[in-house]
Amino acid sequence: MIRMFKSKDYVQAIELVDFASIQAIIQLTGMGVTVIFTPTGNLQSVTFKDGSKTITALPGQFVYKNNTGTVGVCDYEYLAENYEEVTEQPEEETNQTTEAP
């Protein structure tokens, strides 16, 4: 008989998109930050550092923190393959289709 087990682990993840997402990631991780820009002024990468731990994220990647406090960088596919997303959708998105009376 095959036995299946579901993990009780969870992660909170924020996509690196812009300055607002950098602030949210700092709040999530508690890490310091260094921002690198391209010569044209676009966001190139962000390095997060806390003591000896250093991680670098590129725009479009996710910075996550799991339930044991581990911080890392991954893409959406990794999150989708390893975790069931439980984010609640805002009410306006869930009620997009309405019927006329």
C-alpha positions in Angstrom: 0.0 0.0 0.0 1.3 3.5 -0.9 1.1 6.0 1.9 0.9 9.7 1.1 2.0 12.4 3.4 1.4 16.1 3.3 3.9 18.5 4.7 3.0 21.0 7.4 5.7 23.4 6.2 4.7 26.7 4.9 6.4 29.7 3.3 5.6 33.3 3.0 6.9 34.7 -0.3 7.1 38.1 -1.9 7.9 38.7 -5.6 10.7 41.2 -6.2 9.1 43.8 -8.5 9.8 47.3 -7.4 10.8 49.4 -4.3 7.5 48.6 -2.5 8.3 44.9 -2.8 11.8 45.5 -1.5 10.3 47.2 1.6 7.9 44.3 2.1 10.8 41.8 1.8 12.8 43.7 4.4 9.8 43.5 6.8 9.4 39.8 6.1 13.1 38.8 6.5 14.5 41.5 8.8 17.6 41.6 6.5 19.6 44.6 5.3 19.6 45.4 1.6 21.9 46.5 -1.2 20.2 47.6 -4.4 22.0 47.4 -7.8 20.7 49.4 -10.8 21.4 49.0 -14.5 23.2 52.0 -16.3 19.7 53.0 -17.5 18.4 53.2 -13.9 16.3 50.0 -13.9 16.3 47.6 -11.0 19.0 44.9 -11.7 19.2 43.0 -8.4 18.8 43.2 -4.7 21.2 41.6 -2.2 19.8 40.8 1.3 22.3 40.3 4.1 22.0 39.3 7.8 25.2 38.4 9.5 26.9 35.7 7.4 23.7 34.9 5.3 23.6 36.6 1.9 21.0 36.1 -0.8 20.6 37.9 -4.1 17.3 38.2 -5.9 16.5 39.4 -9.5 13.3 41.1 -10.5 10.6 38.5 -11.0 12.0 36.1 -8.4 10.4 35.4 -5.0 12.1 35.9 -1.7 10.6 33.5 0.9 10.8 32.7 4.6 9.6 29.3 5.8 8.2 28.3 9.1 11.7 27.5 10.5 13.0 31.0 9.7 15.0 29.9 6.6 15.2 32.7 4.0 15.8 31.9 0.3 15.1 32.9 -3.3 13.2 30.9 -5.9 10.9 31.3 -8.9 7.1 30.8 -8.9 7.4 27.3 -10.4 9.3 26.1 -7.3 6.6 27.5 -5.0 3.8 26.0 -7.1 5.4 22.6 -7.2 6.2 22.4 -3.5 3.4 24.2 -1.8 -0.3 24.6 -2.1 -1.0 28.3 -2.4 -3.5 29.5 0.3 -3.5 33.2 -0.4 -7.1 34.6 -0.2 -8.2 36.5 -3.2 -9.6 40.0 -2.7 -13.4 40.1 -2.8 -13.4 42.3 -6.0 -11.5 39.5 -7.9 -13.7 36.7 -6.6 -16.9 38.4 -7.6 -16.0 39.4 -11.2 -18.9 37.6 -12.8 -22.3 38.9 -11.8 -25.6 38.2 -13.4 -28.2 40.9 -14.1 -31.4 40.7 -12.1 
